[in-house]
Amino acid sequence: MRKQCPFYLAVVILVISMPASTQTTTSALIPSYPPQRPAVKVTLPNSPGAEIDEFVGPFASWTNVKTAYGAVGDGVVDDTDALQRGLDKLSSEGPVKTLFFPSGVYRITKALRLHNTIYVSVIGEDPDNTIIRWNGPGRGVMINIDAVAYSRFNRLTWDGQNQAEVAVDQAKSNSLPHFDTGNEYAEDIFKDVGYGIRAGNLNIGAAETSVVRSRFIRNSKAGVITRNFNALDWWVWYSYFEDCGVGVTNDPGAGNFNVYNSVFKRSRMADIRIENTSFYSIRNNYSINSKVFYLSKGAGQNGALTVIQGNTILDTEDDAAIQIRDFGPVSMYDNVIRSRKGATGPAIVHSTFGAVDTLTVGNTFTVDDPIRATGRWITDDNKTVPRSQINPAEPVIPFKYVSKNRRVFDVPAGADVSVVQQAIKNAGKLCGKRPIVHLPAADYRFNRTLVAPANCDVQIVGDGGFTTLSWNGQGRGPVITLQGPSKATLRDLKVSGERRGDGIVIENADQPGSRVYMQVTIVNVASQNGLIVDGLDYTRVDLRSFTHQMVNGSSVKVIGGPSVASGVNLGGRTTLIAGASANNHLSYEVTQGGRLVVKDFWYETGELPGYIKLTGDSAVTFEQARVYTRTNTTTPSVDIQDYKGRATLIGLDLEDKVRISGQGNGSVLMIGMMGRQANYFFNGPGAKASLLISRRYVSDFGSAAVINKGTYDVKFLRDMLAQTRNGNLTNEYEEIPSGSTNARMYRVYAEQTVVGFHIKR
């Protein structure tokens, strides 16, 4: 989706030293309180006995670059022209939808180009031995990706041989129709280049892109860089950065990114660095022996909404592992920082030429006086321990999935629903062995619902968005039903309700330990709801890199189950981390005690007013978001009515306002906010509500502090932050009880539906 361009620009400043407040044990500004968090928190991304996911393919419908276009892949022959012929076929939106690279070394001598296409895939057999090697002139670009959307580039090594400036240059030239959005780079290796991925270099955009389980080795300038104000929503997951100049950055440039569960080693300048400001979330990463972990160079009077959570940072060269020279607001919680031997504090510096806004909670250090924050500072539960108490173990990341050679049931292109259903029935005889029903790229018109049976781990796999399953029957369908407890996996396909049917329904989804996992899923145009989580008490619904847009009702609606509605929490909750949305009549609605966490989302409309509506009893957290809605209407961006629950809003960049009304006796914490209006917080009688360390934009001046409103104490702060401190996604390969739902979706699109995804009790 296209973005509005922020008006705030970075300027070069001199950082003037100011007297610093420091703290070493528990709290400043709020009373002391006994620590509750463990001193060491290194989370491994897999657990003993858990089922790691797998690579599926190649399928008969994929086009092989060797057999179809004469690529040799011996590292000697120049394969540039052969590979370009294959990419040209993808660019034409013709019959080729997936270009497959068998193992080999493909020597190229000039830039490749993929342009003007959608829903295509470029897939290597194995990233460790499927290599595209640069043998062209110095400072070259290996591939230009221009006006390409909802596509994936997976399992390839891009070897620049210390000659290529850029491995992948994803940048729209403005002469082609597609905006670069919705793409995925997974299980790739970028080595011996200047930049691994350069996004938005032509000043138009490149957004909503996932980088997953990829490795960046000796990228002399940066692994990932966003280059302009429309290069937004880059989500880096479970990736690895070794001996790079910088791991992830927008310097020189602009735009925003979020980094999760990644490993950084020996970054020469910084693991993560920003120049121009937006919002940034840096969560659950691991760093060792880098110069600094996080560096914000300074942005004049501007602030960057920043969350730094749950990271393990070991032995940075600089004493200060985190150095922030913008105004914030910045929230840092549950990080572990082991300073190098001989280092002195502070380990965190948040300081610029004026008073900054800082929250530090639950962090662990090995130096005295670990924090310097020159301004309004709320801090609690930080501690200093001996270096020997810090566990230095590196997280284990499965950088590539292997093929398990499952039995494949290929369906004829465009087959009717009875043929596809029969293939699922045949595959059902192999339940327990994850059989695959493959639907090649084609239009499939279904006059009745396709059903995946309960307790069968069948995988239904398409060839991307060109595998379209459309509703052509009576009533609302849906197109696909997963009967529960479901063990089914859906991959690389699109469902269309043709504006009268539902998309995908998961039935009987609520058992102890159940989970529904969705990665890179998209709802586009729904007349009622994009996603309904309906009456679940036990099930964790986890969405990663989720886009929901143009929904006429509540785009995401969470309805609590009977137990949680009566006040008994059995562990069910819905968590959305990393995503984007646009043009919804209402983006989020939570009722009947529902539990919802939404982190790191971009929302834009300009024409419609509503974003969040909360009523009754619920527990919700909204953290880190740009919320661009219509202003000065009777419906505010955040509408909290007769509220009895707990709502925590952190780091929201609001175009409009928050209004609390009615007779509820709930609790609302707004902390580290940024507003576009002079007054954006309106609190009526009833709810206990506080607005703390927040700011507002000032035209032609940057940002200014907003006066704190409401009261708070240690218990209130900890209660209100508890959900976000524990609200991370489960691992996609977490072990799930055998009798419980474990449904998974990867790159599944729902469009023109009544309800896109409906998860039922």
N, C-alpha and C positions, 0 to 999 in steps of 0.2 A: 504494500500500500504506500501511497505517497505521504510524505510528512510535511508539516509546516516547518519552516526554518526558524529556529530560535533567534531572538534578536540580540542575545548577549554574547559578546565576543571577548576573547582573552586579550589582555594588553600586557606589555612588559612592565614590570614594577620592580622597585627595590624593596626587598624584605627588611624591614627595620626591626631590630631586636627590641623586645619588650620584656618587662618583668614577667616571670612565669610562675604559675601555680603548679605545684607538683604533688603527687601522692604516692604512697608506697604500700598501703595495706588495704583499707576497706573503702572509705568514702570521703567525699567532699561535697558540700552543699546539702547533703542529706545525712541522716544519722548513721552511725556504724551499725552493721548487721552481720551475723555470722555467715561465712561463706557457705554456699550450697553446691557450687559447680566443681567438678573434678579438676585437678591441676593439669591433667594431660588428656587430650581428646584427639586421637588420631583414628579416623574412621576408615576401615578397610571397605572397598567397594564390593566385596563378595564375602560370603560366609561359608564355612564347611558344609558340604552337602547341597549347596545351592546350585540350581541349574543355570549355567551361563548360556546366554542366547547364542544363536548360530547364524552363519551365512547361508542364504538360500540362493541357488542358482549355480551355474548358468542354466537357462531354460532354452528350449528349442527356438523360441521366438526372438532371442537375443541375436545380434549381428556381430560376428567375430571379425576383428580388424585384420587378422591374418588371412582367413579364407575368403572374405568378401572384398578386401581392398588391397591385398598383397603386401601388407606389413610383414617384416621379417623378424624383428625383435632379437637380433643377434648382437647388438651393440656395435656393429660395424657398418652395415648398410644404412643409408640415410632414409629413415621412415617418415620424414616430414610430410611429403606429398600423399602417401598412403593414409596417414592418420587424418590429414586435412580432408581427404575425400570422404572419410567416414563422418567427420564432424559436419561437413556440408550436408550430408544426408539427414543428420539430426536437425540441422538448422532449417531445413526445408519444410519441417512438419509433415513429412511424407511417411512411408511405411516403417522406417527405422525409428524405434523408440528407445532402444537400449544398445549402446555400443560396448562390446565386451573385449577386454584386453587379456588374452592368455598370458601366462608367465613369460617373461622375456625382458630384454633391455632394448627400448625403442629410442634410437638416436635421432634427435631433431636438430636442425641447423637454423631455423627461423621460427618466429612466433606462430603458434596455432591459434585458431579463432573459432569460437562457437557463438552464434548470435541469433537473435530473433526467434526464440522458440520457448516451449513450455512443456513441463511434465516429461522431460527426457532424463536418461541415466547414462553415465559414463562409469563403468565398473571394471576394476581389475580383479584378476584371479586371486592374488595374494599380495598385500602391500610390501612384503619383504622381498619378493622376487619379481614383481611387475613394476618396471622402472622406466620412466620417461627421462632421458638424460640429455642435458643441454650440451650441444657442441657448436653453438653459434657464437656471434660476436659478444664481447664484454658488455655488461649492463643491459642485456637483452631481457625480454619478457617471454616466458615459456608458453603461456596461453592467455588470450584475452577472452573473457566471458562477458558478452555485451547483450543486454536486453533478454535475459534468460530467467525464467521464473519457475518455482515449484519443481526443481530438478535436483539431481544428486550426483555427486562426483566422489566416488568411494574406492578405497582399497588400491590406491596408486601411490608410488613414490615419485616425487618430483625432485630430481637431482640436478642442481644448478652448476655443479663442479666449480664452485667459487667464481663463476663467470656471469651467471644470470643475475640480474638485479631483482626480478620478481618471478616467482613460480606461477601463481595464479593472480591475474589482474581482473577482478570482477568490477566492471564499471560501465555504466550506460552512456552511450554516445549521444543520446537524444534524437537519433535519426530513426529509431526502430520502436515498435509499439509496446513491447513488454517492459514493465519496470522490474528491476532485479530484486526479487523478493521470494521468500519461502524456499530457499535452497539449502542443501545439506552437504557438508564435507565430512565424511566419516571414515575412520580407519586409514587415513592418508598419512604419508610421510613427506615432509618438506625439509630438504637438507642442502646445505652449502649454497645458499642463496642470500641475497640481501633481505628481501621480504618473502615470507612464505605465502601469505594471502594479503593482497592490497585491495581494500574495498572503497569504491566511490572515488577513484582518482580523477574522474572527469567532471566532478562537481555537480552531479545530478543525483546520485543516490546509490544505494545497495543496502537492503535492509532485511530484517526478519530471517536471518541465516544462522544455522546451527553448525558448529564445528565440534565433532564428537569423536573421542578416542583417537585423536590424531597426534602425530609426533612432529615436533619442530626442532631440528638438529642443526646447530651452527648457522642460524639465520643472523647474519652479521648486523642487520639493522633492527628487524622485529619479526616475530612470528606472524602476528596479525596486526594490521593497522587499518583504522577507519579514517578516511581522508576528508570528509566534508560533513556539513550539518544535516544532511539527509542520509548519511551512512549510519543507520540506527539499528538497534535491536540485534546486535551480534552476540550470540550466546555460545560461549566456549565451555564444553563439558568434558570431563575426564580426559584431558589432553596432557601432553608432556612437552616441556620446553627445556632444552639442554644447550648451554653455551651460546645463548642468543644475546644480541645487544640488549633488546627489550623483548619480553614475552608478548604482551598485548598492550596496544597503545593507540592514541589518536594524535600523536605528536611526531611530525608536524601534520596538523589536520584538525578534525573535529568529529562529531558524532559520539555515539555511546555504545557500550558493550557491558556484558556481565560475564564473570568467570567463575566456574564451579568445579570443585573436586579435581583440580588439575595439579600437576607437579612441575616445579620450577627448580632448575639447578644452574648455578653459576651464571646468572644473568649479569652482563658486564655493567649495565647502567641501571636497570630496574626490572623486576618481574612485570610490574604493571605501572604504566605512566600515563597521565592525562595532561592535556594542555587546555583547549577550550572546554567549557563546562556543559554538563547535562546531568543525568543520574547514572550511578555506577553501583553495582553490587558485586562484591568479591567474597565468595563463600566457600568454606571447607576445602581450601587449597593447602598445598604443602610446598615449602620453599627451603632450600639449603644452600648456603655459601654464595648467595647473590649479593650484589652491592647493596640494594635496598629492596624491600618487598613492594611497597606502594609509594609512588611519588606523584603528587600534584604540584606542578611547578609554580602555580600562582596565576590568578585570572583577574587581576585588578580588583574591582569592588564586587565581583561576581562570586557566587557560591556554587558548589557542586553537591547535589544530594548524594550522599555516599553512605553505603553500609559495608562494613568489613567484619565478617562473622565467621567464627569457627575455624580460622586458619591456623596452621602450625608452621611457624617461621623460625628457622634455625640458622644462627651464626652469620648474619649479614655482615658485610665488610664495614658499613657505616654503623655507628652506635645506634642511630635511630633507624629502625627497620621500616617504620611508617612515617612519611614526611608529607604533611598536607599544608599547602600555603594558599588555599582559598578559604572562603568564609564558611563553607559547609551549607547546611548542617551535616554533621558527620556522626554516625552511630557505629561504635566498635564494641562488639561483645563476643565473649567466649573464645577469644584468640589465645594461643599459646606462643609466646615469643621467648626463645632461648638466645640471649645475646652471646656473641663470641667471647672467648676467654679474654679477660682484661678490659672488656667494654665497661663503660659507665653510662648511667642514665642521661637523658631519657631514651626509652625505646620507641616511644610514640611522641611526635611533635605535631601539634596542630596550632599554627601560628601564622599570622600575616600582619599587615600594617594597622589592622583594627581588631575589634573584639570578635572572636569567632564563636560558633555554637557547636558544642561537643557533648556526646554521650559515651561514656565508657563503663561497661558493666561486665563482670565475670571474666576478666582477662587475667592471664597468668604470666609472670615475668621472672627473670633471674637477676635483675639489677635493682638497686635502690633508686628511688625517685624516677619511676619508669615512665611517667606521663607528664608532658608539658602542654597545657591548653590555655591560651591567653584570651580569655573571654568568659562567656557563660558556659559553665561546665557542670554537668550532672554525672556523678560517678558513684559506683557501688560495687562491692564484692570483688575487687581486684586484689591480687596477692603476689608476693614475691617468694620464690622457692629456690633451693639450690639447683644448679644446672643438672646435677645427677638425677633429679626427680623427673626430668623431662624425657619422655620416650621418643627417641629419634627415628623410629621405624618409618620407612617410606610406605605409603599406601600401595597396594597391589591393584593395578589397573589392567583389565583384559583389553589390550590395544587392538586386537583383531579377533574376530570370531571365525571359527573354522566350520567348514561344511561337514554335516553329519551324514551326508549321503542318504537322505530320507527318500522314501518311495514317493514318486511324483505322479499325480493323476492329471494329465494335461486335458483341458477342456477345449473343444473347437471354438475358434474365435466367433463371438456373437451368438453362442448357443443359447437356447431358451432355458427357463428356470428348471424344467424337469431334467434336462441333461446335466446341469450343474449340480442339482440336488442328488442325482444318481452318483455323480462322482464323489460327493461328500459321503454318501452312504457306503460306497466302495472303500473309501479311505477310512471310514469308521471301523472297518474290520482290523485296522492296524492301530487302533487307539492305544496310547502308551508309547508309541514310536514316533510321534509327531509327524504324521504323513502330511504331504503337501498337495493341495488342490490348486492348480495353476490356471489362471484365466489370462490369456494373452491380450494385448491391447486390442480393444474392440468395444462397440456399443452392445450392451446386453439389456434387453427389454424384458422385465419380469412382470408377469400378471399375478403372481402370488409370491409370498414371502419365502426367501431362501433361509433355511434353518440349519444352524450348526448345533448338533445334539449336546446335551449335558455330559460332563465328565469325559469328554473326548478332546484330546490335545491336537486336533486337526489345525493345520495352517492353511488359510485361504489367501492366496498371493496373486497380485496382478502385476502389470508392467507399468505402474505409475498411474497418473491421472487420466491417461488415455484408456485405461481399463475402467469403463464407466458402467455401473449397474443402475439402471433407471426404473422407476416405478411406473408400470403400465396397467395396473389392476384397479379394482374397485376399492373404495374406501381409502384409508390412510396407510395401508401396508402393515408394517414397515418393509423396507427393501431387504434387510437382513435382521434376523433374530438369533441371538446367542442364548440358548437355553441354559439355565443354571442348575447347579454350580458349573460355570463355564471354565473350560481350560483352553479355549480356542484362541488363536492368534490371527489377526488380520494385518496384511501388509500391502502397501503400494497399490491402492485402488481408490476409486471414487464412487460414492453413491449419490444419486440424484432423485429427489422426491417429485420432480417435475411440478413443484409448487402445490402439490396436493397430498403427498405421502410423507411419512416419517422416514428417517434414514436408518439408524442402527439402534436396536433395542437389546439390552442385556437383562434377561429375566432372572428372578430368584438369585440375586447377587449378594445376599446378606447372610454370611455365615461367619463364625469366629475366625479371625485371621485372614479374611478375604481381602483381595486387592484387585482393582482395575487399573491398569497402567497404559497410558497413552502418550506417545512421543511423536512430535511433529504432526499433529492433527489439526484440521482446519474446518470450521463451519463458515460457510459463505451463503448468506441469504436464507433466513428461516422466518416463517410467518408467526411462530409462537415462541419457541425457545431454541437456543443453540445446544445447550447441555442442561439436562435435568438429572440431578442426583436425588432420588425419590424415596424417602422413608428408610434410609439405611442406618442401622445402629452400629454394626461391626466393621463395615467395609471401608478401607482406605482407597480413595479415588485419587490417583496421582497423574497429573498432566504436566508434561514438559514441552516447552516450545509450542504453545497452543495459540491459535489465531481464531477469533470469533468476531464476525462482522456482519452488519446489515441484518440485524434481527429485530423484528417488530415488537416482540414482547420482552421478557427478561432473558437476556442472552445466556447467562449462567444462573440457574435457580437451584438452590440447595434446600431441601425439605428434610428436617430431622426425622428420625425414626421414632416409634412410640416410646422406647425407653428414654432416649435423650430428651424427647419432648416433655417427659414426666420428671426430668431432672437426674436421670441415671445415665452417665456417660460410659459406654461400652467400647470406646476407642475408635469409632467411625469418624472420618473427617475427609474433607475434600481439599486437596492442595494443588494449586496452580503456580508453577514457578517458570518464569520466562515466557513472554508471549506478547501479543499485540491484538488490538481490537479497534473497530471503527464503526460509526454510524448505527449504533444500537439505541433503541428507545430507552432501554435500561440495561446496563451491563451486568449488574449483580443484584440478586435478591436472595435473602436468607430468612427462612421462617421455621417455626416449630422446633427451636433448639438446634438448628443445623450448625455444623462446625465447618468453617471455611478459612483457608489461608491463601492469599493471592500476593505473589511477590514478583516484582520486576516486569511490569507490564506498561505498554504504551497504549494510550487511548486517544483518539481524535475524532471529532465530528464538526464542531463549530455550528451546526444547525440544530442539534437536539440537546435537551438540557440534562437529562438524568444520567447518573453513573452508578451509584450505590443506593439501595433502599434496605433499611433494617427495621424490623418490627419484632415485638415479642421478645423471647428469650433465645439468644444464640451466643456463640463465641466466634468472633471473626477477627482477622488481621489482614490489613491491606498495607503493603510495604513497598516503597519505591515504585512510583508510577508517574508518568506524565498524563494528566487528565484535562484534555482540551474539549470543553463542552460549551454550549451556548450560555451566555451570562444574563444576569438580571431578569430571570423568569420566576414564576411562582414555584417551579420545581428546582431545587438546588442540586448541585453535583452530588452531594452526599446528604441523603434525607433519612434522619433517624427519628422514628416516631414511637411514642409510648414504649420505650425500650427498657427491657429488664435484663439484658445480657451484658456481655463485655465486648467492646469494640476498640481495637487499637489501630490507629492510623499513623504510619511512620513514613516520612519521606515522600509525601504526595505533592506533586507540583500541580496546583489547582488553578484552573482558569476562573472558576466560579467560587462557590462557598460550601460550607458545612452548616447544616441547620439541625438542631436538636429540639424536638418539641414533644408535647404531650405530658403524660403523667407517669412515665416509667421511672424506675429507681435503679436503672443499670449504671454501668461505668463506661466512660469514653476517655481514652487517652489519645491526644494528638501531640506528636513529638517529632521534631526535626522536619517540619513542614515548610513548603514554599508556596506563596500565594501571588496571584496576579492582581489582586485588589487590596486596597488599604486595609479593609476589614473583611475577613473571610470566615470568621467563626462566630456563630450565633447560637447561644445556649439558653433554652427556656428552663422553667422549673423542673425538678424531678431528678434527672440523671446527674451523677457526679462526673463532671467533665473538666479536663485540664488541657490547655494548649501551652506547650513548653518548648524552649529553645528553637523557635521557628522564625522564619524570615519572609520577606515579600520582595518582589521585584520593584525597582524604582526606575522609571523611564529615564534613559540617558545617563544612568548613574550606577546600575548594577543591582545590588540588593541591600536591604536594610533589616535590622532586627525588629521583630514584633514583640510587644510586651507580653510576658507570660500571663496567663489567665487561669484561674482555678487553683486548687491546692493539691498537694500530693505528699506522700510519705514513702518510706521504704517498702512497706507491704503493698501499697497500691501500685508502685512502680514495678515490683517483681511480679505481682499477679498479672498485670497488664502486658508485660513482656514475655511471660512464660510461653504463650502459644507460638510466638515467632522464634523464640530461642530453641524450641523443640519441633518446629514446623517444617522440617526439611523433607524432601521426597525420600521414600524408601528406594532401595536399589532395584532396578528393573529385574535383576536376577536373584532377588531375595527368595529364600525357600518359603513356600506357602503350604499350609496343611493340605493333605490329599483330598479331603472332602469339602474344600472351600474354593470359592471362585478365584481364578487366576487368569483373567482375560487380559490380552495385550493387543495394542494396535500401534502400528508404525506407519507413518506417512499415509494416513487415511483421511480422505476429504469427504465432507458432506455438504451438498449444495442444493438450494431451491427445495428445502424440506419444510414441513410443518414443525417438527422437532428434529434436530440433527442427531443427537446422541441422547438416549434415555436409559438410565441405569436404575432398575427397579428392585424393590424389596422382594 
